[in-house]
Amino acid sequence: MTVKNKKILIIVGGGISAYKSLDLIRLLKKNNNDVKAILTKSGKEFVTPLSITTLTKCKTFEDIFDKKMESEIDHISLSRWADLIIVMPTTANFMTKLSLGKAEDLATTVILASNKDILLVPAMNVRMWVHKATQKNLKTLQDYGYLFLGPEKGEMACGEYGDGKMSSPRQIFSFLHNYFNKKNIVKKKNLKALVTTGPTREYLDPVRYISNESSGKQGYEIAVALNRLGVKTTLITGPTNLIINTDIKTKKVISAKEMFNEVKKTLPVDIAICAAAVADFKPFKKNKNKIKKNQNGLKSINLEKNRDIVEFLGKNNKNRPSIVVGFSAETENLYKNAIIKLREKNCDLIVANDVSKKNSGINSDYNRVLIIDGNENLKMFKRSKKSFIANKIAKVVLDKLLIDDRNFN
Ligand code: C5P
C-alpha cells in the first residue's frame, strides 16, 4: 500500500486530534509526496507553524490573508496546485461554514475556489456528531460532492464514547491509496461514458409536441459524478432548463431519433447510463404547417414507436458498452417491473425510481431509488438529493466495471 508523488494540501482544523496531522505529513513525505499545509486560526491552538514547516519543509500557510503570502502563492493557485485537499480534523463548526459556502479566511476560501476533490475527516464529541444540525450539514456536504472518512467509534479526548473519533493517519493513508489507485486505473484505461438525460420532444406540427416533465437533473448529476471520477463523459440531453457545467461535454438533442443518432455517434464507450425519459412514441407524421382547430381529418394522432436506445445498447453485439444502465420509473411494483426491464433490455444494472410520490422523482431535486444488478442484488437509497444518488450510482458502476474486468491489474 502506498501513495507516491502526489501533491497534498492539508488544512489543519481546530481540535485535539490536530496533532495527528503531523503524523500524516510525515507518512506522506516519507513516501515522496509533496505536502503543503494551511493552519487555521483554531488549529494554531493545538499545533505550531514551526512543527508543520519542519515536516513539510515548506512555509505553513496561516489562516489570514497577508499580501506577502498572496504574492508568493495565492489562494487560487494553492487549490490548483493540489491533487487532493484534506481537512483534518474537520470540526462541527467547519462543517457549518462549508455548508454555508463561507469564504471568510484562507482555508474556506481555498476550498470554495477549489476544483479538486476535498476529503473531510471529522472529529468531534459524539453528541455534536449526532446532532441534527451536523447530520444535516453532512448531507449537504455530501450533496456538494465532499468526500468523508470517518468519524470512527471510540473513546474521545473528553472521555465519552461513540462516533466522533478522527480516523487515524494510517486509515487516511489507506483511503488515499485506494482513491489514487482508482483514479489511476480510470486514467490508464481511458474510460469513456455516455449519459442520456432529459425528456424528448416529438413534434406534431411546428409548434406542438408530445413530451414529459423530466427535468434531466438525475442524468446530469450522474455525468458530473462520472466526470469527477475521471471518466470522460458525454452527456446527451433532451431539452431542459439545466445550467450545464462547461466541463461536461454535452450534445443537445430534441427528439428521440436525434438522441438515438447521437448515442450511436458517441460509441464506443465503456459505460452507458440511460436516464433520459425518452418518448416511447412519436407522431407518424409531422405536419408541415400548424394544425388548425377545425382541420378535417385530425380526430386522432397516429403514432409509431421510437427505437429503444438502452435496448439497442444492451443488445448491441458489435459495440456493446461494458456496463449498460437503464432506468425504470415506476408508480407501482417497483422491484418486479424493474427486473423485467433489466432482462428485456439486457442491462447490467437498472435504477428503479419510485415516481409515485410528489416530493421525489420526476421534476424534483430528490429521488428514491433501488439499484439492481443481473443477479437481482439490490442497493436501496431512501429519499436523497439527486446529486447524492448520482455519486452512489457512479461508484456502483465504476466498482462493477473494475471488478468485472479481470485484466485490470
Ligand atoms: O420501457 P421504459 O421506457 O419504461 O424504460 C425506461 C428505460 O429505457 C430508461 O433507461 C430510458 O432511458 C430507456 N429508454 C430508451 N429509449 C426509449 C425508451 C426508453 O433508452 N425509446
Residues whose N, C-alpha, C, O or C-beta is under 5 A from the ligand:
A	BS01	C5P	C274 A275 A276 A277 V278 A279 D280 N306 R307 D308 I309 V310 V325 G326 F327 S328
